[in-house]
Amino acid sequence: MGSSSDSGSGSSSSSSSSSDSDRRRKPSKKRGDEKRGGDGDGARTREDDGRDGAARSAGRDNDSNKRRRGRDSSPPPPPRRRDARDDIKGKGRESQDAQAKEREPRKPLVAGKAGGAYIPPFKLAQMMAEQADKTGPEYQRMTWDALKKSINGLVNKVNASNVKNILPELFAENMIRGRGLFARSVMKSQMASPQFSPIFAALVAVVNTKFPELGELVLTRVILQFRRAFKRNDKPVCVAATRFLAHLINQQVTHELLALELLTVLLASPTDDSVEVAIEFVKECGYTLNELTPQGLHSIFERFRGILHEGEIDKRVQFMIEGLFAVRKAGFEGKQGVPPELDLVEEDDQIVHELSLDDDLKAEATLDIFKVDPEYEESERKYADIKREILGESSSDEESGSDDDDDDESSDEEDEGPAQQQAQQEIQDQTETNLVNLRRTIYLTIMSSLDFEEAGHKLMKINIQPGQEVEICTMLTECCSQERTFLRYYGLLAQRFCFIDQQYAQLFDEVFMKQYSTIHRLETSKLRNVAKFFAHLLSTDAISWTSLAYLQLTEEATTSSSRIFIKILFQELSESFGLRKLNERLQDKNMAEYFQGIMPKDTPKNTRFAINFFTSIGLGGLTDDLREHLKNMPKMIMAKKEDSDSDSDSSSSSSSSSSSSSSSSSSSSSSSSSSSSSSSSSDSRAKKKSRKK
């Protein structure tokens, strides 16, 4: 029993141990079997032309993963043999599905927050070509999306080297329809890359010459952006917006007064951030402001100096202000206006928008949103004409292939066509808008210049049409009259113009005549300034003294205003020349005919009036010749009478002498006849005596 039990137990233990060893060996055998089975199946699939390669690779990946992980897994079921009939059925189902999809109409685009799902360009072009209705909302939506992507792409890839090439592509798009998209894209790109602000400003400046409303829209949105950022104390947005505005001012898209307003707002209640923003702004456009409005820039720097002396801001900002003064002293080196490669707009083509920070501005956000245009085709046709005019494209609808005579006639008509169009397009502005704008420009230039040399240089650069030169003379006289006291600045400026071109001297002579004829309309202060202005021109010989011929110093020809004008004029001339030299000028015999009105010698009454006038204003020394003339006037009158009497006497004596001479001639003839007769008688007597002897 015991042995049997022992043997039984031993056999059981041996069987259990063998079973354990078999269990341990089984996984390796299974893995080997799987591997071998996989190889056999691969051979069968190649022979039967039906096994899928993806299944084999998946099985191999699973085997490798199992080996790495060291886990037991049951062998995969043997793959089912693939039948060729399944492929045929599958292909039939695919063809049926494709046909069904082709039969289904294309679903319209779903408008989302970003304008719909992204569609590749080739797919969008295909969809637009498939659209039957070229004016429907779906087609307009597709063209809107295409316009938006095109404008964004062109604005994003613009730089200093390719801006000239980008502009024709930009004008090829419908900028009138996409003006909101353009403004939004430019501002977004500038905000993302403020260092490229000069490039975006140059792009806006060129577009502004062709579409001024588009430039005004961009400028309006930038100003509104600065307002919001300033109220919210958003310094990064403030810096980016002011930087863009500075370069728009450099490009003359907006007036320089906007810069002075902005700096005044920033420095009214100075903080560290506001002063820092103002410093960056002045660095960007300080060179341009120094050229256009030096007095305004000087006042801004005086405000910076006051802030620096107050010392209420941070030390870092104080050092920044000192650095700004150093930059100004160096002539804004490195920030000198518009770079040469971005100076794309001629001065004559610039359109300056005069917007203010206090204006009621509207961003017109609805321009960024798609709207169905009921007159879509008409709008596109109009922009096609505008694009052809801007880019100089010729219409491709011209037909050729006619006879030579027809070609010659058509060429003659084409040659005559532009001339007729130019004749038809000549427009005369009866509202004098251009003249008002010219006067405004002259006035702003005169008032914003630091000295007369700078003003003269700027005024000579203004594009003045022939015949408009008199506007400079008129504006100078009017600006001088508006001052509280006479400023020598105006006299020097007028003198400079007279010395540059003799035409201005003649124009100032005409202005002198007009001012004197309407002198009664001026107040006393204005009258005084005008008189001193022309006295300066006369004392420097900028205008000819023949202009004094317009003055008539008589009681009947003068008024109180004209007498005051003459009084101030001659008092100023006396101070400039001195009484003696002025008297010599007035006694010049070559100019005596032009001074007959101011020094009358025609009647004693007018002469006495002139003597009394000059004596009363303290210039009695000028009347010595008049006094002498008045003293000798009775003698001259008597001499004239004597001359007339002597003339009558001489005429009577000449008549009597002629009668006496005739009588004497008759008596002499009678005496000669008597003497001849007596001589003849004596001869006859002598002959008789000789005969008697």
C-alpha positions in Angstrom: 0.0 0.0 0.0 2.7 2.3 1.1 4.9 1.5 -1.9 2.1 1.7 -4.2 1.0 4.9 -2.7 4.5 6.1 -2.9 4.8 5.1 -6.4 1.4 6.6 -7.1 2.4 9.8 -5.6 5.7 9.7 -7.4 4.0 9.1 -10.7 1.5 11.8 -10.0 4.3 14.2 -9.1 6.2 13.2 -12.1 3.1 13.6 -14.3 2.5 17.0 -12.7 6.0 18.1 -13.2 5.9 16.9 -16.8 2.6 18.8 -17.3 4.2 21.9 -15.9 7.2 21.6 -18.2 4.8 21.0 -21.1 2.9 24.1 -20.1 6.1 26.1 -20.0 7.1 24.8 -23.4 3.7 25.4 -25.0 4.0 29.2 -25.5 7.2 28.9 -27.4 5.7 26.1 -29.5 2.6 28.2 -30.2 4.7 31.2 -31.2 6.7 29.0 -33.6 3.6 27.5 -34.9 2.1 31.0 -35.5 5.2 32.0 -37.3 5.3 29.0 -39.5 1.6 29.2 -40.1 2.0 32.8 -41.1 4.7 31.9 -43.6 2.6 29.1 -45.1 -0.4 31.4 -45.4 1.6 34.0 -47.2 2.8 31.5 -49.7 -0.8 30.3 -50.3 -2.0 33.9 -50.8 0.7 34.6 -53.4 -0.3 31.4 -55.2 -4.0 32.0 -55.0 -3.8 35.8 -55.9 -6.1 36.9 -53.1 -4.3 37.6 -49.9 -4.4 41.2 -48.6 -1.0 42.8 -47.7 -2.5 45.0 -45.1 -3.6 41.9 -43.1 -0.2 40.4 -43.3 1.6 43.6 -42.1 -1.0 43.9 -39.3 -0.4 40.3 -38.2 3.4 40.8 -38.2 3.1 44.0 -36.1 0.9 42.1 -33.6 3.5 39.3 -33.4 6.4 41.7 -32.8 4.4 43.6 -30.2 3.7 40.3 -28.4 7.3 39.4 -28.5 8.3 42.7 -27.0 5.7 42.6 -24.3 6.3 38.9 -23.4 2.6 38.1 -23.0 0.9 34.9 -24.1 -1.9 35.2 -26.6 -4.0 32.9 -28.5 -3.0 32.4 -32.2 -5.1 34.6 -34.6 -7.7 32.8 -36.6 -6.5 31.8 -40.1 -7.4 34.5 -42.6 -10.3 33.8 -44.9 -9.5 33.3 -48.5 -10.4 36.3 -50.7 -12.7 35.7 -53.6 -12.5 37.6 -56.9 -16.2 38.0 -56.9 -16.1 40.2 -53.8 -13.8 42.6 -55.8 -16.3 42.8 -58.6 -19.2 43.4 -56.2 -17.2 46.1 -54.4 -16.4 47.9 -57.6 -20.0 47.8 -58.6 -21.1 49.4 -55.4 -18.4 52.1 -55.6 -19.5 53.0 -59.1 -23.1 53.2 -58.0 -22.2 55.4 -55.1 -20.2 57.8 -57.3 -23.1 58.0 -59.8 -25.5 58.8 -56.9 -23.2 61.5 -55.6 -23.0 63.1 -59.1 -26.8 63.0 -59.3 -27.1 64.8 -56.0 -27.0 68.7 -56.3 -24.1 70.4 -54.6 -25.0 71.8 -51.2 -24.5 75.5 -50.7 -21.7 76.8 -48.5 -22.4 77.1 -44.9 -21.6 80.5 -43.5 -19.8 80.4 -40.3 -17.9 82.9 -38.1 -15.0 82.9 -40.4 -17.0 83.0 -43.6 -17.5 79.3 -44.1 -15.4 76.2 -44.3 -12.0 76.3 -46.0 -12.2 75.4 -49.6 -9.1 74.9 -51.7 -8.6 77.5 -54.5 -9.0 75.0 -57.3 -12.2 73.6 -55.8 -13.6 77.1 -55.3 -12.8 78.0 -58.9 -14.5 74.8 -60.0 -17.6 75.6 -57.9 -17.7 79.1 -59.3 -17.5 77.8 -62.8 -20.4 75.4 -62.1 -22.6 78.1 -60.9 -25.3 78.9 -63.5 -26.5 82.1 -61.9 -23.6 84.6 -61.9 -25.5 87.2 -59.8 -27.1 84.9 -57.2 -26.2 85.1 -53.5 -24.2 81.8 -53.6 -21.9 83.1 -56.4 -21.5 86.5 -54.8 -20.5 84.7 -51.6 -17.9 82.7 -53.4 -16.5 85.9 -55.1 -16.5 87.6 -51.7 -14.4 84.8 -50.1 -12.0 84.8 -53.1 -11.7 88.6 -52.8 -11.0 88.3 -49.0 -8.3 85.7 -49.5 -6.7 87.6 -52.3 -6.5 90.9 -50.4 -5.2 89.2 -47.3 -2.5 87.3 -49.3 -1.3 90.4 -51.1 -1.2 92.5 -47.9 0.7 89.8 -46.0 3.4 89.3 -48.6 4.1 93.0 -49.3 7.6 94.3 -48.4 9.9 97.2 -49.4 11.3 95.3 -52.5 8.0 94.1 -54.0 5.5 96.8 -53.1 5.7 98.1 -56.7 4.8 94.7 -58.0 2.0 94.1 -55.4 0.2 97.3 -56.2 -1.0 96.3 -59.8 -2.2 93.0 -58.4 -4.0 94.8 -55.6 -5.7 97.2 -58.0 -6.8 94.3 -60.1 -9.1 93.2 -57.3 -12.3 95.1 -56.6 -11.1 97.6 -54.1 -14.4 99.4 -53.9 -16.3 96.3 -52.9 -13.4 95.1 -50.6 -12.4 98.5 -49.0 -13.5 97.2 -45.6 -11.5 94.0 -46.1 -8.4 96.0 -47.2 -8.6 98.4 -44.2 -9.0 95.4 -41.8 -6.2 93.4 -43.4 -3.7 96.4 -43.3 -4.5 97.2 -39.7 -4.3 93.6 -38.6 -0.9 93.1 -40.4 0.5 96.3 -39.0 -0.6 95.4 -35.5 1.1 92.1 -35.8 4.3 93.6 -37.2 4.7 97.3 -36.2 8.2 97.4 -37.6 6.7 97.2 -41.1 4.6 100.3 -40.5 6.5 102.3 -43.2 5.7 99.7 -45.8 2.0 99.6 -45.0 1.8 103.4 -44.9 3.4 103.5 -48.3 0.8 101.0 -49.6 -2.1 103.0 -48.1 -0.6 106.3 -49.6 -0.6 104.9 -53.1 -4.1 103.4 -52.8 -5.2 106.8 -51.4 -4.2 108.6 -54.6 -6.6 106.4 -56.6 -9.3 105.8 -53.9 -9.3 108.6 -51.4 -12.3 107.2 -49.5 -10.3 104.1 -48.9 -7.4 106.0 -47.4 -9.8 108.0 -45.3 -11.4 104.8 -44.0 -8.0 103.4 -42.9 -7.1 106.6 -41.2 -10.5 106.8 -39.4 -10.1 103.3 -38.1 -6.6 103.9 -36.9 -7.7 107.0 -35.0 -10.6 105.1 -33.4 -8.2 102.3 -32.5 -6.0 104.9 -30.7 -8.9 106.4 -28.9 -10.0 103.0 -27.5 -6.5 102.0 -26.6 -5.9 105.3 -24.8 -9.1 105.0 -22.8 -8.2 101.4 -21.8 -4.6 102.2 -21.0 -3.6 99.6 -23.6 0.0 100.6 -24.2 1.0 98.0 -26.9 -2.0 99.0 -29.1 -1.3 102.7 -28.4 2.3 102.3 -29.6 1.3 100.4 -32.7 -1.5 102.9 -33.6 0.7 106.0 -33.1 3.5 104.4 -35.1 1.1 103.8 -38.0 -0.3 107.4 -37.7 3.3 108.8 -37.7 4.1 107.1 -41.0 0.8 108.1 -42.5 1.8 111.7 -41.6 5.2 111.1 -43.3 3.4 110.0 -46.4 1.1 113.0 -46.2 -2.1 110.9 -46.1 -3.2 113.0 -43.1 -2.4 116.6 -42.1 0.3 117.4 -39.6 -2.2 119.1 -37.2 -3.4 115.6 -36.2 0.1 114.9 -34.9 0.1 118.1 -32.8 -3.3 117.2 -31.4 -2.2 113.7 -30.5 0.9 114.9 -28.8 -1.1 117.5 -26.9 -3.5 114.8 -25.6 -0.6 112.5 -24.6 1.3 115.2 -22.7 -1.7 117.0 -21.2 -1.6 114.9 -18.0 1.7 113.1 -18.4 2.3 109.6 -17.1 5.2 107.3 -17.7 3.3 105.4 -20.4 1.9 108.4 -22.2 5.2 110.2 -22.3 6.9 107.1 -23.6 4.3 106.7 -26.4 4.7 110.4 -27.2 8.5 110.0 -27.4 8.2 107.1 -29.8 5.7 109.0 -31.9 8.0 112.1 -32.2 10.9 109.9 -33.2 9.0 108.4 -36.1 7.5 111.7 -37.5 9.7 114.4 -36.0 11.7 115.0 -39.1 8.5 115.6 -41.1 7.0 117.9 -38.4 10.2 119.9 -38.3 9.8 120.6 -42.0 6.1 121.3 -42.1 5.4 123.0 -38.7 8.6 123.8 -36.9 6.9 126.2 -34.5 4.4 123.4 -33.4 7.3 121.0 -32.9 9.1 123.6 -30.9 6.1 124.0 -28.6 5.9 120.2 -28.1 9.6 120.1 -27.2 9.1 122.9 -24.7 6.4 120.8 -23.1 8.8 117.9 -22.9 11.3 120.2 -21.3 8.7 121.3 -18.7 7.9 117.7 -17.9 11.6 117.0 -17.5 12.0 119.9 -15.1 8.9 118.9 -13.0 10.6 115.6 -12.3 7.3 113.8 -11.5 7.9 110.9 -13.9 10.2 107.9 -13.6 13.9 108.3 -14.1 13.9 105.9 -17.0 11.4 108.1 -18.9 13.4 111.2 -18.0 16.5 109.7 -19.7 14.3 108.9 -22.7 13.3 112.5 -23.0 17.0 113.5 -22.8 17.6 111.0 -25.6 14.8 112.5 -27.6 16.5 116.0 -27.4 19.7 114.4 -28.5 17.9 112.9 -31.5 16.5 116.3 -32.4 19.9 117.9 -32.2 21.3 115.3 -34.6 18.5 116.1 -37.1 16.5 112.9 -36.5 19.2 110.8 -38.0 18.0 107.5 -39.2 14.3 108.6 -39.1 14.4 111.2 -41.8 10.9 111.0 -43.2 10.0 108.6 -46.0 12.7 106.1 -47.2 13.7 106.5 -50.8 12.4 103.1 -51.8 9.0 103.9 -50.3 8.6 107.4 -51.8 6.1 106.2 -54.4 3.7 109.2 -54.5 4.4 112.4 -56.3 3.8 115.6 -54.4 1.1 116.7 -56.9 -0.8 113.5 -56.5 -1.0 113.5 -52.7 -4.4 113.8 -51.2 -4.3 115.0 -47.6 -7.2 114.2 -45.2 -7.8 116.7 -42.5 -9.2 114.6 -39.7 -9.1 115.5 -36.0 -9.2 113.4 -32.8 -12.3 115.2 -31.8 -14.3 114.5 -35.0 -17.3 112.3 -34.9 -15.8 109.3 -36.8 -17.5 106.1 -37.8 -15.6 102.9 -38.4 -18.2 101.5 -40.9 -17.7 97.9 -39.6 -20.5 96.7 -41.9 -18.1 97.0 -44.8 -16.2 93.9 -43.5 -19.3 91.7 -43.7 -20.7 90.0 -46.8 -23.9 91.6 -48.2 -25.8 90.6 -51.3 -25.5 93.3 -54.0 -28.6 93.6 -56.1 -26.6 95.4 -58.8 -23.6 93.1 -58.7 -23.0 93.0 -62.5 -23.2 96.7 -62.9 -20.8 97.3 -60.0 -18.3 94.8 -61.4 -18.5 96.4 -64.9 -17.9 99.9 -63.4 -14.9 98.7 -61.5 -13.6 97.0 -64.6 -13.6 100.4 -66.3 -11.8 102.0 -63.3 -9.2 99.2 -63.3 -8.6 99.7 -67.0 -8.1 103.4 -66.4 -5.7 102.8 -63.5 -3.6 100.0 -64.9 -3.8 101.3 -68.5 -5.2 98.0 -69.9 -6.6 98.0 -73.4 -9.9 96.3 -74.1 -9.4 92.9 -75.8 -12.7 93.2 -77.8 -11.1 95.2 -80.6 -11.7 93.5 -83.9 -9.0 93.4 -86.6 -8.9 91.9 -90.1 -10.6 94.5 -92.2 -9.2 96.1 -95.4 -6.3 98.5 -95.4 -8.5 101.5 -96.1 -10.7 100.5 -93.2 -7.6 100.2 -91.0 -6.4 103.6 -92.0 -9.8 105.2 -91.3 -10.0 103.5 -88.0 -6.5 104.6 -87.1 -7.4 108.2 -88.0 -10.5 108.0 -85.9 -8.5 106.5 -83.0 -6.0 109.4 -83.3 -8.8 111.9 -83.2 -10.6 110.2 -80.4 -8.3 111.1 -77.5 -8.2 114.7 -78.6 -12.0 114.9 -78.7 -12.2 113.2 -75.3 -9.8 115.6 -73.8 -11.8 118.5 -75.3 -14.9 117.0 -73.8 -13.3 116.4 -70.4 -12.1 119.9 -69.9 -14.0 121.0 -66.8 -14.1 124.6 -65.5 -14.4 124.9 -61.7 -16.8 127.8 -61.1 -16.8 127.3 -57.4 -13.1 128.3 -57.0 -12.5 125.2 -54.8 -8.9 124.9 -56.1 -8.3 128.6 -55.4 -9.6 128.3 -51.9 -7.4 125.2 -51.3 -4.4 127.1 -52.7 -5.0 130.1 -50.4 -5.3 127.7 -47.4 -2.0 126.0 -48.3 -0.3 129.4 -48.6 -1.7 130.6 -45.3 -0.7 127.4 -43.5 2.8 127.6 -44.9 3.2 131.3 -44.0 1.9 130.8 -40.4 3.8 127.5 -39.7 7.3 128.6 -40.9 10.0 129.6 -38.4 11.5 132.4 -40.4 11.0 134.2 -43.7 13.7 132.1 -45.5 12.0 128.9 -44.7 8.6 130.3 -45.7 10.0 131.5 -49.0 11.6 128.1 -49.7 8.3 126.3 -49.0 6.2 128.7 -51.0 8.4 128.4 -54.0 7.9 124.6 -53.9 4.1 125.0 -54.1 2.7 124.0 -57.5 1.2 127.4 -58.6 -0.5 127.6 -61.9 0.4 130.5 -64.2 -1.7 133.6 -63.2 -2.0 132.5 -59.6 1.2 134.2 -58.4 -0.9 137.2 -57.3 -2.4 135.0 -54.6 0.9 134.9 -52.7 1.1 138.7 -52.8 -2.5 139.1 -51.6 -2.2 136.5 -48.8 1.0 138.1 -47.6 -0.7 141.5 -47.4 -3.8 140.1 -45.7 -1.8 138.0 -43.2 0.3 141.1 -42.3 -2.8 143.2 -41.8 -4.3 140.6 -39.4 -1.4 140.9 -36.9 -1.7 143.1 -33.8 1.5 145.0 -34.7 3.6 145.0 -37.8 5.9 142.0 -38.1 9.1 142.5 -40.2 8.7 138.9 -41.1 6.1 139.7 -43.8 8.1 142.5 -45.3 11.3 140.4 -45.6 9.3 137.6 -47.1 7.7 139.9 -49.7 11.1 141.5 -50.4 12.6 138.0 -51.0 9.9 137.2 -53.6 10.4 140.6 -55.4 14.2 140.0 -55.6 13.7 136.5 -56.9 11.3 137.4 -59.8 10.5 140.8 -61.1 7.0 139.6 -61.8 6.3 139.7 -58.1 7.4 143.3 -57.9 4.8 144.2 -60.6 2.2 142.2 -58.7 2.9 144.0 -55.4 2.6 147.3 -57.3 -0.9 146.2 -58.4 -1.7 145.1 -54.8 -0.6 148.5 -53.6 -3.0 150.2 -55.9 -5.9 147.9 -54.8 -5.2 148.4 -51.2 -5.0 152.2 -51.5 -8.3 152.3 -53.4 -10.0 150.3 -50.7 -8.1 151.7 -47.7 -11.3 153.1 -46.2 -12.5 149.6 -45.5 -9.7 148.8 -43.1 -9.5 149.4 -39.4 -6.8 151.7 -38.0 -4.6 148.8 -36.8 -4.8 147.0 -40.2 -4.3 150.2 -42.0 -1.1 150.9 -40.0 0.3 147.4 -40.7 -0.4 147.7 -44.5 1.3 151.1 -44.7 4.4 149.8 -42.8 4.4 146.7 -45.1 4.6 148.8 -48.3 7.0 151.3 -46.7 9.4 148.4 -46.1 9.1 147.4 -49.7 9.7 151.0 -50.9 12.7 151.6 -48.6 14.4 148.4 -49.8 13.6 149.2 -53.5 11.8 145.9 -53.7 9.0 147.7 -55.6 9.4 150.7 -57.9 8.7 154.2 -56.6 6.5 154.8 -59.6 3.7 153.2 -57.4 3.5 156.6 -55.6 1.8 157.9 -58.8 -1.4 156.4 -57.4 -1.4 158.8 -54.5 -3.2 162.2 -55.0 -2.7 164.5 -52.0 -5.5 166.9 -52.4 -8.4 167.8 -50.2 -11.0 166.4 -52.6 -9.1 163.2 -53.5 -8.3 162.0 -50.0 -10.2 160.7 -47.0 -9.3 160.4 -43.4 -8.2 156.8 -43.9 -6.1 157.6 -47.0 -4.4 160.6 -45.2 -3.5 158.3 -42.3 -2.1 155.7 -44.7 0.0 158.4 -46.4 1.1 159.8 -43.1 2.3 156.4 -41.8 3.9 155.5 -45.1 6.1 158.7 -45.3 6.9 158.6 -41.6 8.3 155.0 -42.0 10.2 156.1 -45.1 11.7 159.0 -43.2 12.8 156.6 -40.4 14.4 154.3 -43.0 16.1 156.9 -45.2 16.3 160.0 -43.1 14.6 163.3 -44.0 17.4 164.6 -46.2 17.8 161.4 -48.3 14.0 161.1 -48.7 13.8 164.7 -49.9 16.5 164.0 -52.5 14.5 161.0 -53.7 11.4 163.1 -54.1 13.3 165.9 -55.9 14.7 163.5 -58.5 14.0 165.1 -61.9 13.7 161.7 -63.6 10.9 160.7 -61.3 9.2 164.1 -61.0 6.2 163.1 -63.2 5.4 160.2 -60.8 5.5 162.6 -57.7 3.1 165.2 -59.1 0.2 163.7 -57.2 1.9 163.6 -53.8 3.7 167.0 -54.4 1.0 169.0 -56.3 2.0 172.2 -58.1 -1.0 172.8 -60.2 -2.9 175.2 -58.1 -2.0 177.3 -55.0 -4.8 175.6 -53.1 -3.5 172.1 -53.6 0.1 173.2 -52.9 -0.9 174.8 -49.6 -2.8 171.6 -48.7 0.2 169.5 -49.3 2.5 171.9 -47.4 0.2 171.9 -44.4 -0.2 168.1 -44.4 3.5 167.3 -44.4 4.2 170.1 -41.8 1.5 168.7 -39.5 3.0 165.1 -39.6 6.5 166.4 -38.8 7.9 166.2 -42.3 8.0 169.9 -43.2 11.5 169.6 -44.6 10.0 167.8 -47.6 8.0 171.0 -48.6 10.9 173.4 -49.2 10.4 173.1 -52.9 6.7 173.5 -52.6 7.1 176.6 -50.5 9.5 178.1 -53.0 7.1 177.2 -55.8 4.2 178.8 -53.9 6.3 181.9 -53.2 7.3 182.3 -56.8 3.8 181.5 -58.1 2.6 185.2 -58.3 5.7 186.2 -60.2 5.2 183.2 -62.5 1.7 184.3 -63.1 2.8 187.9 -63.8 5.5 186.6 -66.1 3.0 184.6 -67.9 0.8 187.6 -68.3 3.7 189.7 -69.5 4.7 187.0 -71.9 1.1 187.1 -73.3 1.2 190.9 -73.5 4.6 190.9 -75.1 3.4 188.4 -77.6 0.4 190.7 -78.5 2.7 193.7 -78.7 5.2 191.9 -80.9 2.5 190.9 -83.2 1.2 194.5 -83.6 4.8 195.9 -84.0 5.5 193.3 -86.6 2.4 194.4 -88.6 3.4 198.2 -88.4 7.0 197.5 -89.4 5.8 195.6 -92.4 3.7 198.6 -93.5 6.6 201.1 -93.0 9.0 198.9 -94.9 6.6 198.8 -97.8 6.3 202.6 -97.8 10.1 203.1 -97.7 10.5 200.7 -100.5 8.0 202.7 -102.6 9.8 206.0 -101.7 13.2 204.6 -102.6 11.9 203.4 -105.9 10.5 206.9 -106.6 13.7 208.6 -105.7 15.7 206.2 -107.8 13.4 206.9 -110.7 13.8 210.7 -110.1 17.6 210.4 -109.9 17.7 208.4 -113.0 15.5 211.0 -114.8 17.7 213.8 -113.6 20.9 212.1 -114.7 19.4 211.4 -118.1 18.4 215.1 -118.4 21.9 216.3 -117.4 23.4 214.0 -120.0 21.2 215.4 -122.7 22.2 218.9 -121.8 25.9 218.1 -122.0 25.5 216.7 -125.4 23.7 219.8 -126.6 26.5 222.0 -125.3 29.1 220.0 -127.2 27.2 220.3 -130.4 27.0 224.1 -130.1 30.6 224.4 -129.7 
